[in-house]
Amino acid sequence: MDLFSNVAAGEYNKQAKIGQAEVEYIQSASILTEAKGFMSAYDYTLNPYTGCSFGCNYCYAAFFSRSSDEKDNWGYWLKVKENALQLLMKFRKKPLNNKTIYISSVTDPYQPIEKNLQLTRSLLIELLTYHKPRLVIQTRSPLVTRDIDLLKQFEVVQVNMTVTTDSEAVRKAFEPFCPSNKLRLKAIQEVTDAGIQTCITMTPLLPVENALDFTSELLHTGVKKFIVQPFHPDKGKFIASTREIAFEQMRLMNWNDLKYSEVVQIFKQKLPWLGEGKQGFAPI
Ligand code: SF4
């Protein structure tokens, strides 16, 4: 097993920018966060990065930004927790083998910078070697296929791939910096073919062009488990919410609760297992 990722070995080029996002390298105070609220069915969430260069315009994580400047520029900044592995290594004395960990709740663990840094990979190696917790990996990135070799070795693991629409035009309007739908579906098919438990999360479900064709595409991946969720309508300081720009985009595309319900009805008829909202996100 490759025990040293680029970050662990200190051998990496500190890129100042990745795509449109400015990158900062920070010393974090912690790496595991006790899961609460929407994630309360898990023991911990683990975020190797702060911020996210995928910059989805509906991202609720933007609301957890430290400043209004960071919130308003969500997608244009990213912080790398350089000491993430060292922080996780402190848990060797207190193994996490009976814990359930969600990677990641407020960033994407396989966003583009991960390809060079291998920070998420180093954390997986640490978890695999010293803990073997129950894991759920949440991503929008085909890069997750790089770590199939590690993921296969966990006893309980599920890879969730988010695919929010069947339309590339819609995807580009809401998630311009994210990989295409096609690449994501191909990647989750590969993970499924490797014998790993998988799930496609349509969270939030964006406007869909053809729900029936979409279900065929989803089923073609071999994935058996799906989760759907609408935009969060609630707003408030302590409630993670979608951003106004995304609501505006939804209005322009004439997407509403009724259309959402119609598509979900078709999903219910065609997909073998469909979870909704928080319940759908419960650990495996
Ligand atoms: S990939 Fe996830 S964390 Fe990143 S911007 Fe999109 S919704 Fe937010």
Boltz pocket constraint, residues with backbone or C-beta under 6 A from the ligand:
constraints:
  - pocket:
      binder: B
      contacts: [[A, 51], [A, 52], [A, 53], [A, 54], [A, 55], [A, 56], [A, 59], [A, 60], [A, 61], [A, 105], [A, 106], [A, 107], [A, 108], [A, 140]]
      max_distance: 6.0
